[in-house]
Amino acid sequence: MARTMTNLSAWVNCHARQPVIRLMFLTVIAQTLYLSYFAYNRYTSQLESIGQMQATVSMGVQQSNRSLIESTFVSALGNPDLVFVALCSGSSAEISYPPGPLEYCRLSSGNLHRWSIRKQLIGVQGLDLLVVLSPLTAFEPLLVLMVIMVVTLSAVVLTISKLQKRFKTEVLTPLSQGLNSDVALDIYEMDELRRKNLAHIQLIQEKSVVDAMVSMAAQVAHDIRSPVFALDAALKNMEQLPEQQRVVVRHAVNRIRDVANGLLEKNRRQTGTPAAGNTSPMEIRLLSSLIEPVITEKRLQYGEKPGITIDFEFSRQSYGLFAKVQSVEFGRMLSNLLNNAAEALGDKGKVDVRVIPEDNFIVLTITDSGKGIPPEILSRLGQRGETHGKAGGSGLGLYHAKTTAESWGGSLTITSTPGKGTTVAIKLPRAEAPDGFVAAIELVPGRPAIVLDDDTGIHQLWRDRFEAARLGAHSIETLYFREPEPLRAWARAELEKAKAAVCLFDYELSGYKETGLSLAEELGLCARTILVTSRSEEKRVIEECARLKVRLMAKGMAEYVPISISVPTTPAQAVLLDDDALTHMTWEMAAEAHGVGLRAFTKPDEFFSALGTFPKDIPLYVDSDLGENMKGEDIAVQLKEKGFTNICLATAHPPEKFAHLPWLKVITKAPPWA
């Protein structure tokens, strides 16, 4: 339906002046009706009062009681609507209040200023009661209201007319002429509209530039995929390269592929082309495994500048921190932020990267020792198009990092001190570790640890870690293999040891078709194997580990994963309750020497708390003197009442002292196994 155009005067008349006039008119009518009803009620009330006055005055005349008549008149004049009361005989007034205008008795009716009501007295001939009312008193509120409404209506109409002229002068004219101007307008809201319009124009211009960049990026991404595939194929035949270099090259190729796929995906969204299924999904990822390869890449990238160092400060508490992110976007975000930090240094300085837990969040910080950022610029960074200290910079990297972190439920903040440096902090919600995560390498005394890796550097790393954990002191044998065949030979010769061992296998073995996974499956070691590989991010490796129920760990985390040594728990075969530490040590040594599982307690309350976990026929050894006036024989009585059948009192007292308890066995303080 076509819209009808109109000018400002007609619009104001239709939507402002006429509605206000109608509203005022309806208000006047409503008030008039209400006050008329009010005046009518007052008039009828006066008639009732006059009727009562007529009866009272009639009684006074009949009784010749002048004082009653006068008091009735005086009382009636207390009503503001009554102006004159008289007792008339024909045209003359016998009694009147207030004294004065006696001509009322000669008038037959009232007028506009006075209403007269004349009633003949009851039971009295020739005398009438005359009451004169003032209509102006009754209708005075209505008249005042009508005057006010007329004045108000006139003022409103006048104000609307003036407002129309000012609106045209101060709003419409600037609106049509000044929205594209750099000159500020007088009205704040109009100036805000002008700024938004200028920002919109700038956004349109930027969008044109971005569209051109996206189109160019899509072409670059399309063209670069062929050499990436060629590099990937060549990498499979570069087994002579050391492991670390293969990892770096593989990661770089994967990053180039991810960036190319991301650019193509953005171009598809721009053009409305259906996606090809390579959008990076949200996944729960171990952040340290995403950070470490990017740090390695950046160290190589800035290796030609020896004055720049990039440190990844990773502590034991930083291990095992998971967040739900898009791994490709996270890598791109971290890469951009590290580039910003390194470029802020010039030719010399330091970049520190840290990841730490903070309540239910994870905080990743990138700190540089550069020149810092002035406060007036710092407050604008993170907005589209805002950059600092970077020739030709667009600010898109920092804007992308901020919006990406916020889309994951986190935040990005920047703090800076001019002359000292800048810190970018990314805060992300912490996620629960997924099933199969290697929270720690758990070793058991007497059971070996096996390392299979073709890189001697990894062998040395595990040796250092195992020495620091003092595996030798716990009788844990460590074996190191670089090739499949020696591992096969040992596993077949030491079948029982192999089944009890913890196996730390690499996936890729240079020069061999076998992989760590295929060997674990062949030798039946999957349940005890942890795959420690630089290919932990590859989908086919993850799926194969899931099929074989092999746990997976990034090789970069080998330096940080906790190592714990757990002693197998032997079921309790005897229980001791004694408050003497030397007795505890003697009994525990004797029990260990004889292979007896002993549970020892020093406090009766702890003993009774664990009592329900023991069988009724387990040997219970209780000292007689337990301190704080507690006696072992009293506890023995309680144990007998609870149904325990093998109770012994281990004490230095003679057995005769406990003859009153014939069922209680009394032995010395020496362990019964000595």
Secondary structure, 3 states (H helix, E strand, C coil): CCCCCCCHHHHHHHHHHHHHHHHHHHHHHHHHHHHHHHHHHHHHHHHHHHHHHHHHHHHHHHCCCHHHHHHHHHHHCCCCCEEEEEEEECCEEEEEECCCCHHHHHCCCCCCCCEEEEEECCCCCCCEEEEEECHHHHHHHHHHHHHHHHHHHHHHHHHHHHHHHHHHHHHHHHHHHCCCCCCCCCCHHHHHHHHHHHHHHHHHHHHHHHHHHHHHHHHHHHHHHHHHHHHHHHHCCCCCCCHHHHHHHHHHHHHHHHHHHHHHHHHHHHHCCCCCCCCCCCEEEEHHHHHHHHHHHHHHHCCCCCCEEEEEECCHHHCCCEEEECHHHHHHHHHHHHHHHHHCCCCCEEEEEEEEEECCEEEEEEEECCCCCCHHHHCCCCCCCCCCCCCCCCCHHHHHHHHHHHHCCCEEEEEEECCCEEEEEEEEECECCCCCCCCCEEECCCCCEEEECCCHHHHHHHHHHHHHCCCHHHCCCEEEECCHHHHHHHHHHCHHHHHHCEEEECCECCCCCCEHHHHHHHCCCHHHEEEEECCCCCHHHHHHHHHHCCEEEEHHHCCCCCEEECCCCCCCCEEEECCCHHHHHHHHHHHHHCCCCEEEECCHHHHHHHHHHCCCCCCEEECCECCCCCEHHHHHHHHHHCCCCCEEEECCCCHHHHCCCCCCEEECCCCCCC
